[in-house]
Amino acid sequence: MIDWTDPLAGASRRLARAVPFRPFRLALERPVVSFSFDDFPLSAADNAAPLLEAHNARGTFYFADRLAGDFENGQLIAGPDVAANLARNRHEIGGHTSNHINVQRVAPDQLIADVAANTSAIAALSGQAPTSFAYPFGVVSLNAKRLLAPRFAGLRGIQPGINRGWIDLAHLHAQELYDVSGDLDSIGQLLDGLQRSGGWLIFYTHDVRPDPSPIGCSPARFGAVLDMVRRRDLAIETVAETLHQIGARPAS
């Protein structure tokens, strides 16, 4: 259980969000939207991946291999065979720790070992090591950023907003895509801002099913947002594709 009331932990999270560890000037020829899925439940593969593919687009699926085939937050998590099939279909399988750990609550050597195990598992099933990483629970700390920032081209959190101008590759902004948060009009306004001023918008969710969890999205909403993106002629890329496009590479 995460103790959100711990003042030292809270200070570390706030500083980690505010202090850039890998500042980078984002330059894109056109605005980009990425769709990402944390943990990721089987329903995301079953329902979101086909919708993306129908638009000739691909998503980023963050995979915690020790959760595979088990339940997390009441959701059946996709197994390695599902992740491997997504990779064959050109979706990105991103790093998410092996045991879906809170990076702020483990010793440095345990964190490094867990992330290394996750990297090896993803490389074995997809044919390549993950390029991007998402912090489990969205929790980031100063120590975790220091340890993990050099290992990936980009690391994603859950701080809302569009990535533009000077960004922190160790803590990319992302926007939740849940049925319970906001309406399509507010998403449309966000996309209008992206179209007008440029940048990179990363959506994240977990399950994608008709009766979504509080941290999930219905296929109807997901499809509607995809249509909104396409109507604005915005590019859809995986997180790894955009990182490659802008020249971001692991530092180690």
N, C-alpha and C positions, 0 to 999 in steps of 0.2 A: 504494500500500500504506500502510495506517495504521500508524504507528510508536507502538504502545501503550506503549513503554518510555520515550518522551521525557518527562522529569520536568516540564518546563514545560507541555507539552501536557496531561499528566495532572493537574497542579494546576488548570489552567484548566477542564478537564472537571469535576473534583470541585467546584470553586467554583461553576461554572455550574449544577450540579445542586442545590447547597445554597442559593444566593442567589436569592430570588425577584425577578424583574424586573417582573412585573405581578401583584402579589398581589391576590387576589379572593376574596370570601367566597361559597362555593358554597351556593346555596339551591335545592333541588328539591322539588317536591310529592311525587314518588315516585322510588325508585331507578331508574337508567338504565344500560343496557348498550349499548355501541357496538362494532361489528365493523369492523376496518380492515385493509387489505391494502397492504403496501408494495411499491413498484416499478411496477406490479403485474403478475404473470405472467398469461398468457391463461387458464390453468387456474382462476384465482380468479374471473374473469368467467364462465367456462363452467360451473363447478361450485358456487361459493359463492353467486353472485347468484341463481340459481333457487331455492336452498334458503331464502335470505332472503325472496324474494318469496312463496314458498309460505306463509310465516308473516306475510305482509303487512308485511314489514320491509325496510329498505334498509341498505346498507353504505357505508363511506367507502373509496374507492379512490385511493391516493396515486400520482400519475402523473408520472414523469420522462420528458418528451416525447422527449428525444434517445435514450432507450433503446427507444422504441416500435418493435416489429417485429424487434428484435434479441434477443440472448441475454444474460442476466445470471445468474451462478451456475448455468449449465446450464439455465435456464428461458427459454422463449420469452415475451417481454414483449408484452402486449397493444398493438395499434396504435391510432391515433387514432380509427379508425372504431368500434372496440370501446368505447373510452372515451365517444365521443359517444352510442352506443346505450345505455350504462349511464346516462348523464345524462338521456336521454329517458325512461328508466324510473325516474327520480327517485332514483337513487343519487348520492352525492356524489363528485365528482372533486376531490381535494385536491392541494395543492402539495407538491412533493418535489424541487425544483430541476430544471433542464432536463437537466443532464448527470449527475445522481446523484452530486454531488460531496461530498467530505468538507468540511463548512463550516469546519472548523478549519484546513484546509490551503490556503486560497486567500486572495488579497488582498481587502480590503473591496470595492473597486470591481468586482472579478470576481464576488464573491458576489452583490452587488446586481444586476449585469447578468444573471447566470444565473437568479436568482429572478424577475426582471422578465420574462425571456424565457419562463420556465415559466408564469408568470401569464398572459401574453398567449396562449400556446398553449392553455391550458386554457379561457380565456374564449372563444377562437375555436371550439373544438369543443363546449363545453357551454352556451355562451350567457351564462356569468357567471364572474367572476373567483373563484378559490378563496377560501373563508373560512378554512379550516384548513390547516395545514402539518405535515408530519412530517420530522424531521431524518434525512437519509440515514445509514444505519448506526447510527442512534441517537446519533450523535456531536453533542454540544453544547459550546459554549465561551462564555466571557464575551463575546467580541467578536461572535460570531454572534448571541447572544441580544440584545445591544444593537442590532444592525443589523436583525434580523428581527422582534423582538417587536412593534414598532408596526405592522407590515404585515399582520398577520393577527389574526383574533379569538382564535385559539388555536393553539398550537404543541405538538406531541406528541413526547415522547421514548420511551425504552424502560425507564425506571426503574419497576420493578414496584410495584403497589399500587392501591388505590382512591382516587379523587379525592373528598375530603370536607373539610368545614370550610374553612380557608384554603388555597387552591390557588395555583399559579403558572400563569397563562394562557400564559406563555412556555415552560413545560416541563410539560405535562400528563403524569401517570403513565399507564402502559399495561402490560398483562399479555400475555406471549407465549402464543400458542395453537399450539404445535407438538406433533406426535405424540411427539417424543422427550423432551419436558419435562413431567414430572408425569403424573398419571393423572386419570381423570374424578372420582374421589373428592375429590382436592385442589381441582379446579375447583368441585365441588359445595360444598365448605366455604367457598370464596371467595364463591360466590353466596349462600350462607346468611348470611355476614357482611354482604354488600351488602343483602340483604333485611331483615336485623335492624337494621342501623345506618344505612342509607341511603348516598347518594353516587352516584358515576358511575364505572363500570368500563369501560375501553376495552381490548378485545382487539386484538392485532395478529398477523398472520402474513404469509406471502408466497404461495407456491403452494398450491393446494388440489387434490389429485389422489390417486388410489388408492395410488401409491407416492411419498409426499411426500419432498421434500428435508429435510435437517436443520433448515431454517428454514421448513418448510411443515406443512400439516395435511391429513389425509385427509378426503374428503367424509363418511365415516362419523363421524369425531370431530366434525367441524364440525356435522353434523346433530344429533348427540347433545347437544352443548353448547346448540344452539338450543332443543332440547326441554327441557333443564334450566332454561333461562332462562324459557321460557313456563310451565312447571309452577309456577314461583315467582311468576308474574304480574308479572314485571319488564318495564318498558318497554324497547323496542329502538328506538334513534334513531341517526341519523348523528351524527358529531361536529359538523357544522355545525348540525344541528337543535338539539342540546343547547346549543351556544354561543349560538344565537339565543334559546333559551328562558330562559337565565340573564341575558341582556342584555349579553353580551360582544361588543364591537365592535373592529375595528382602531383603533389609536390614531392612525394617520396617514391 
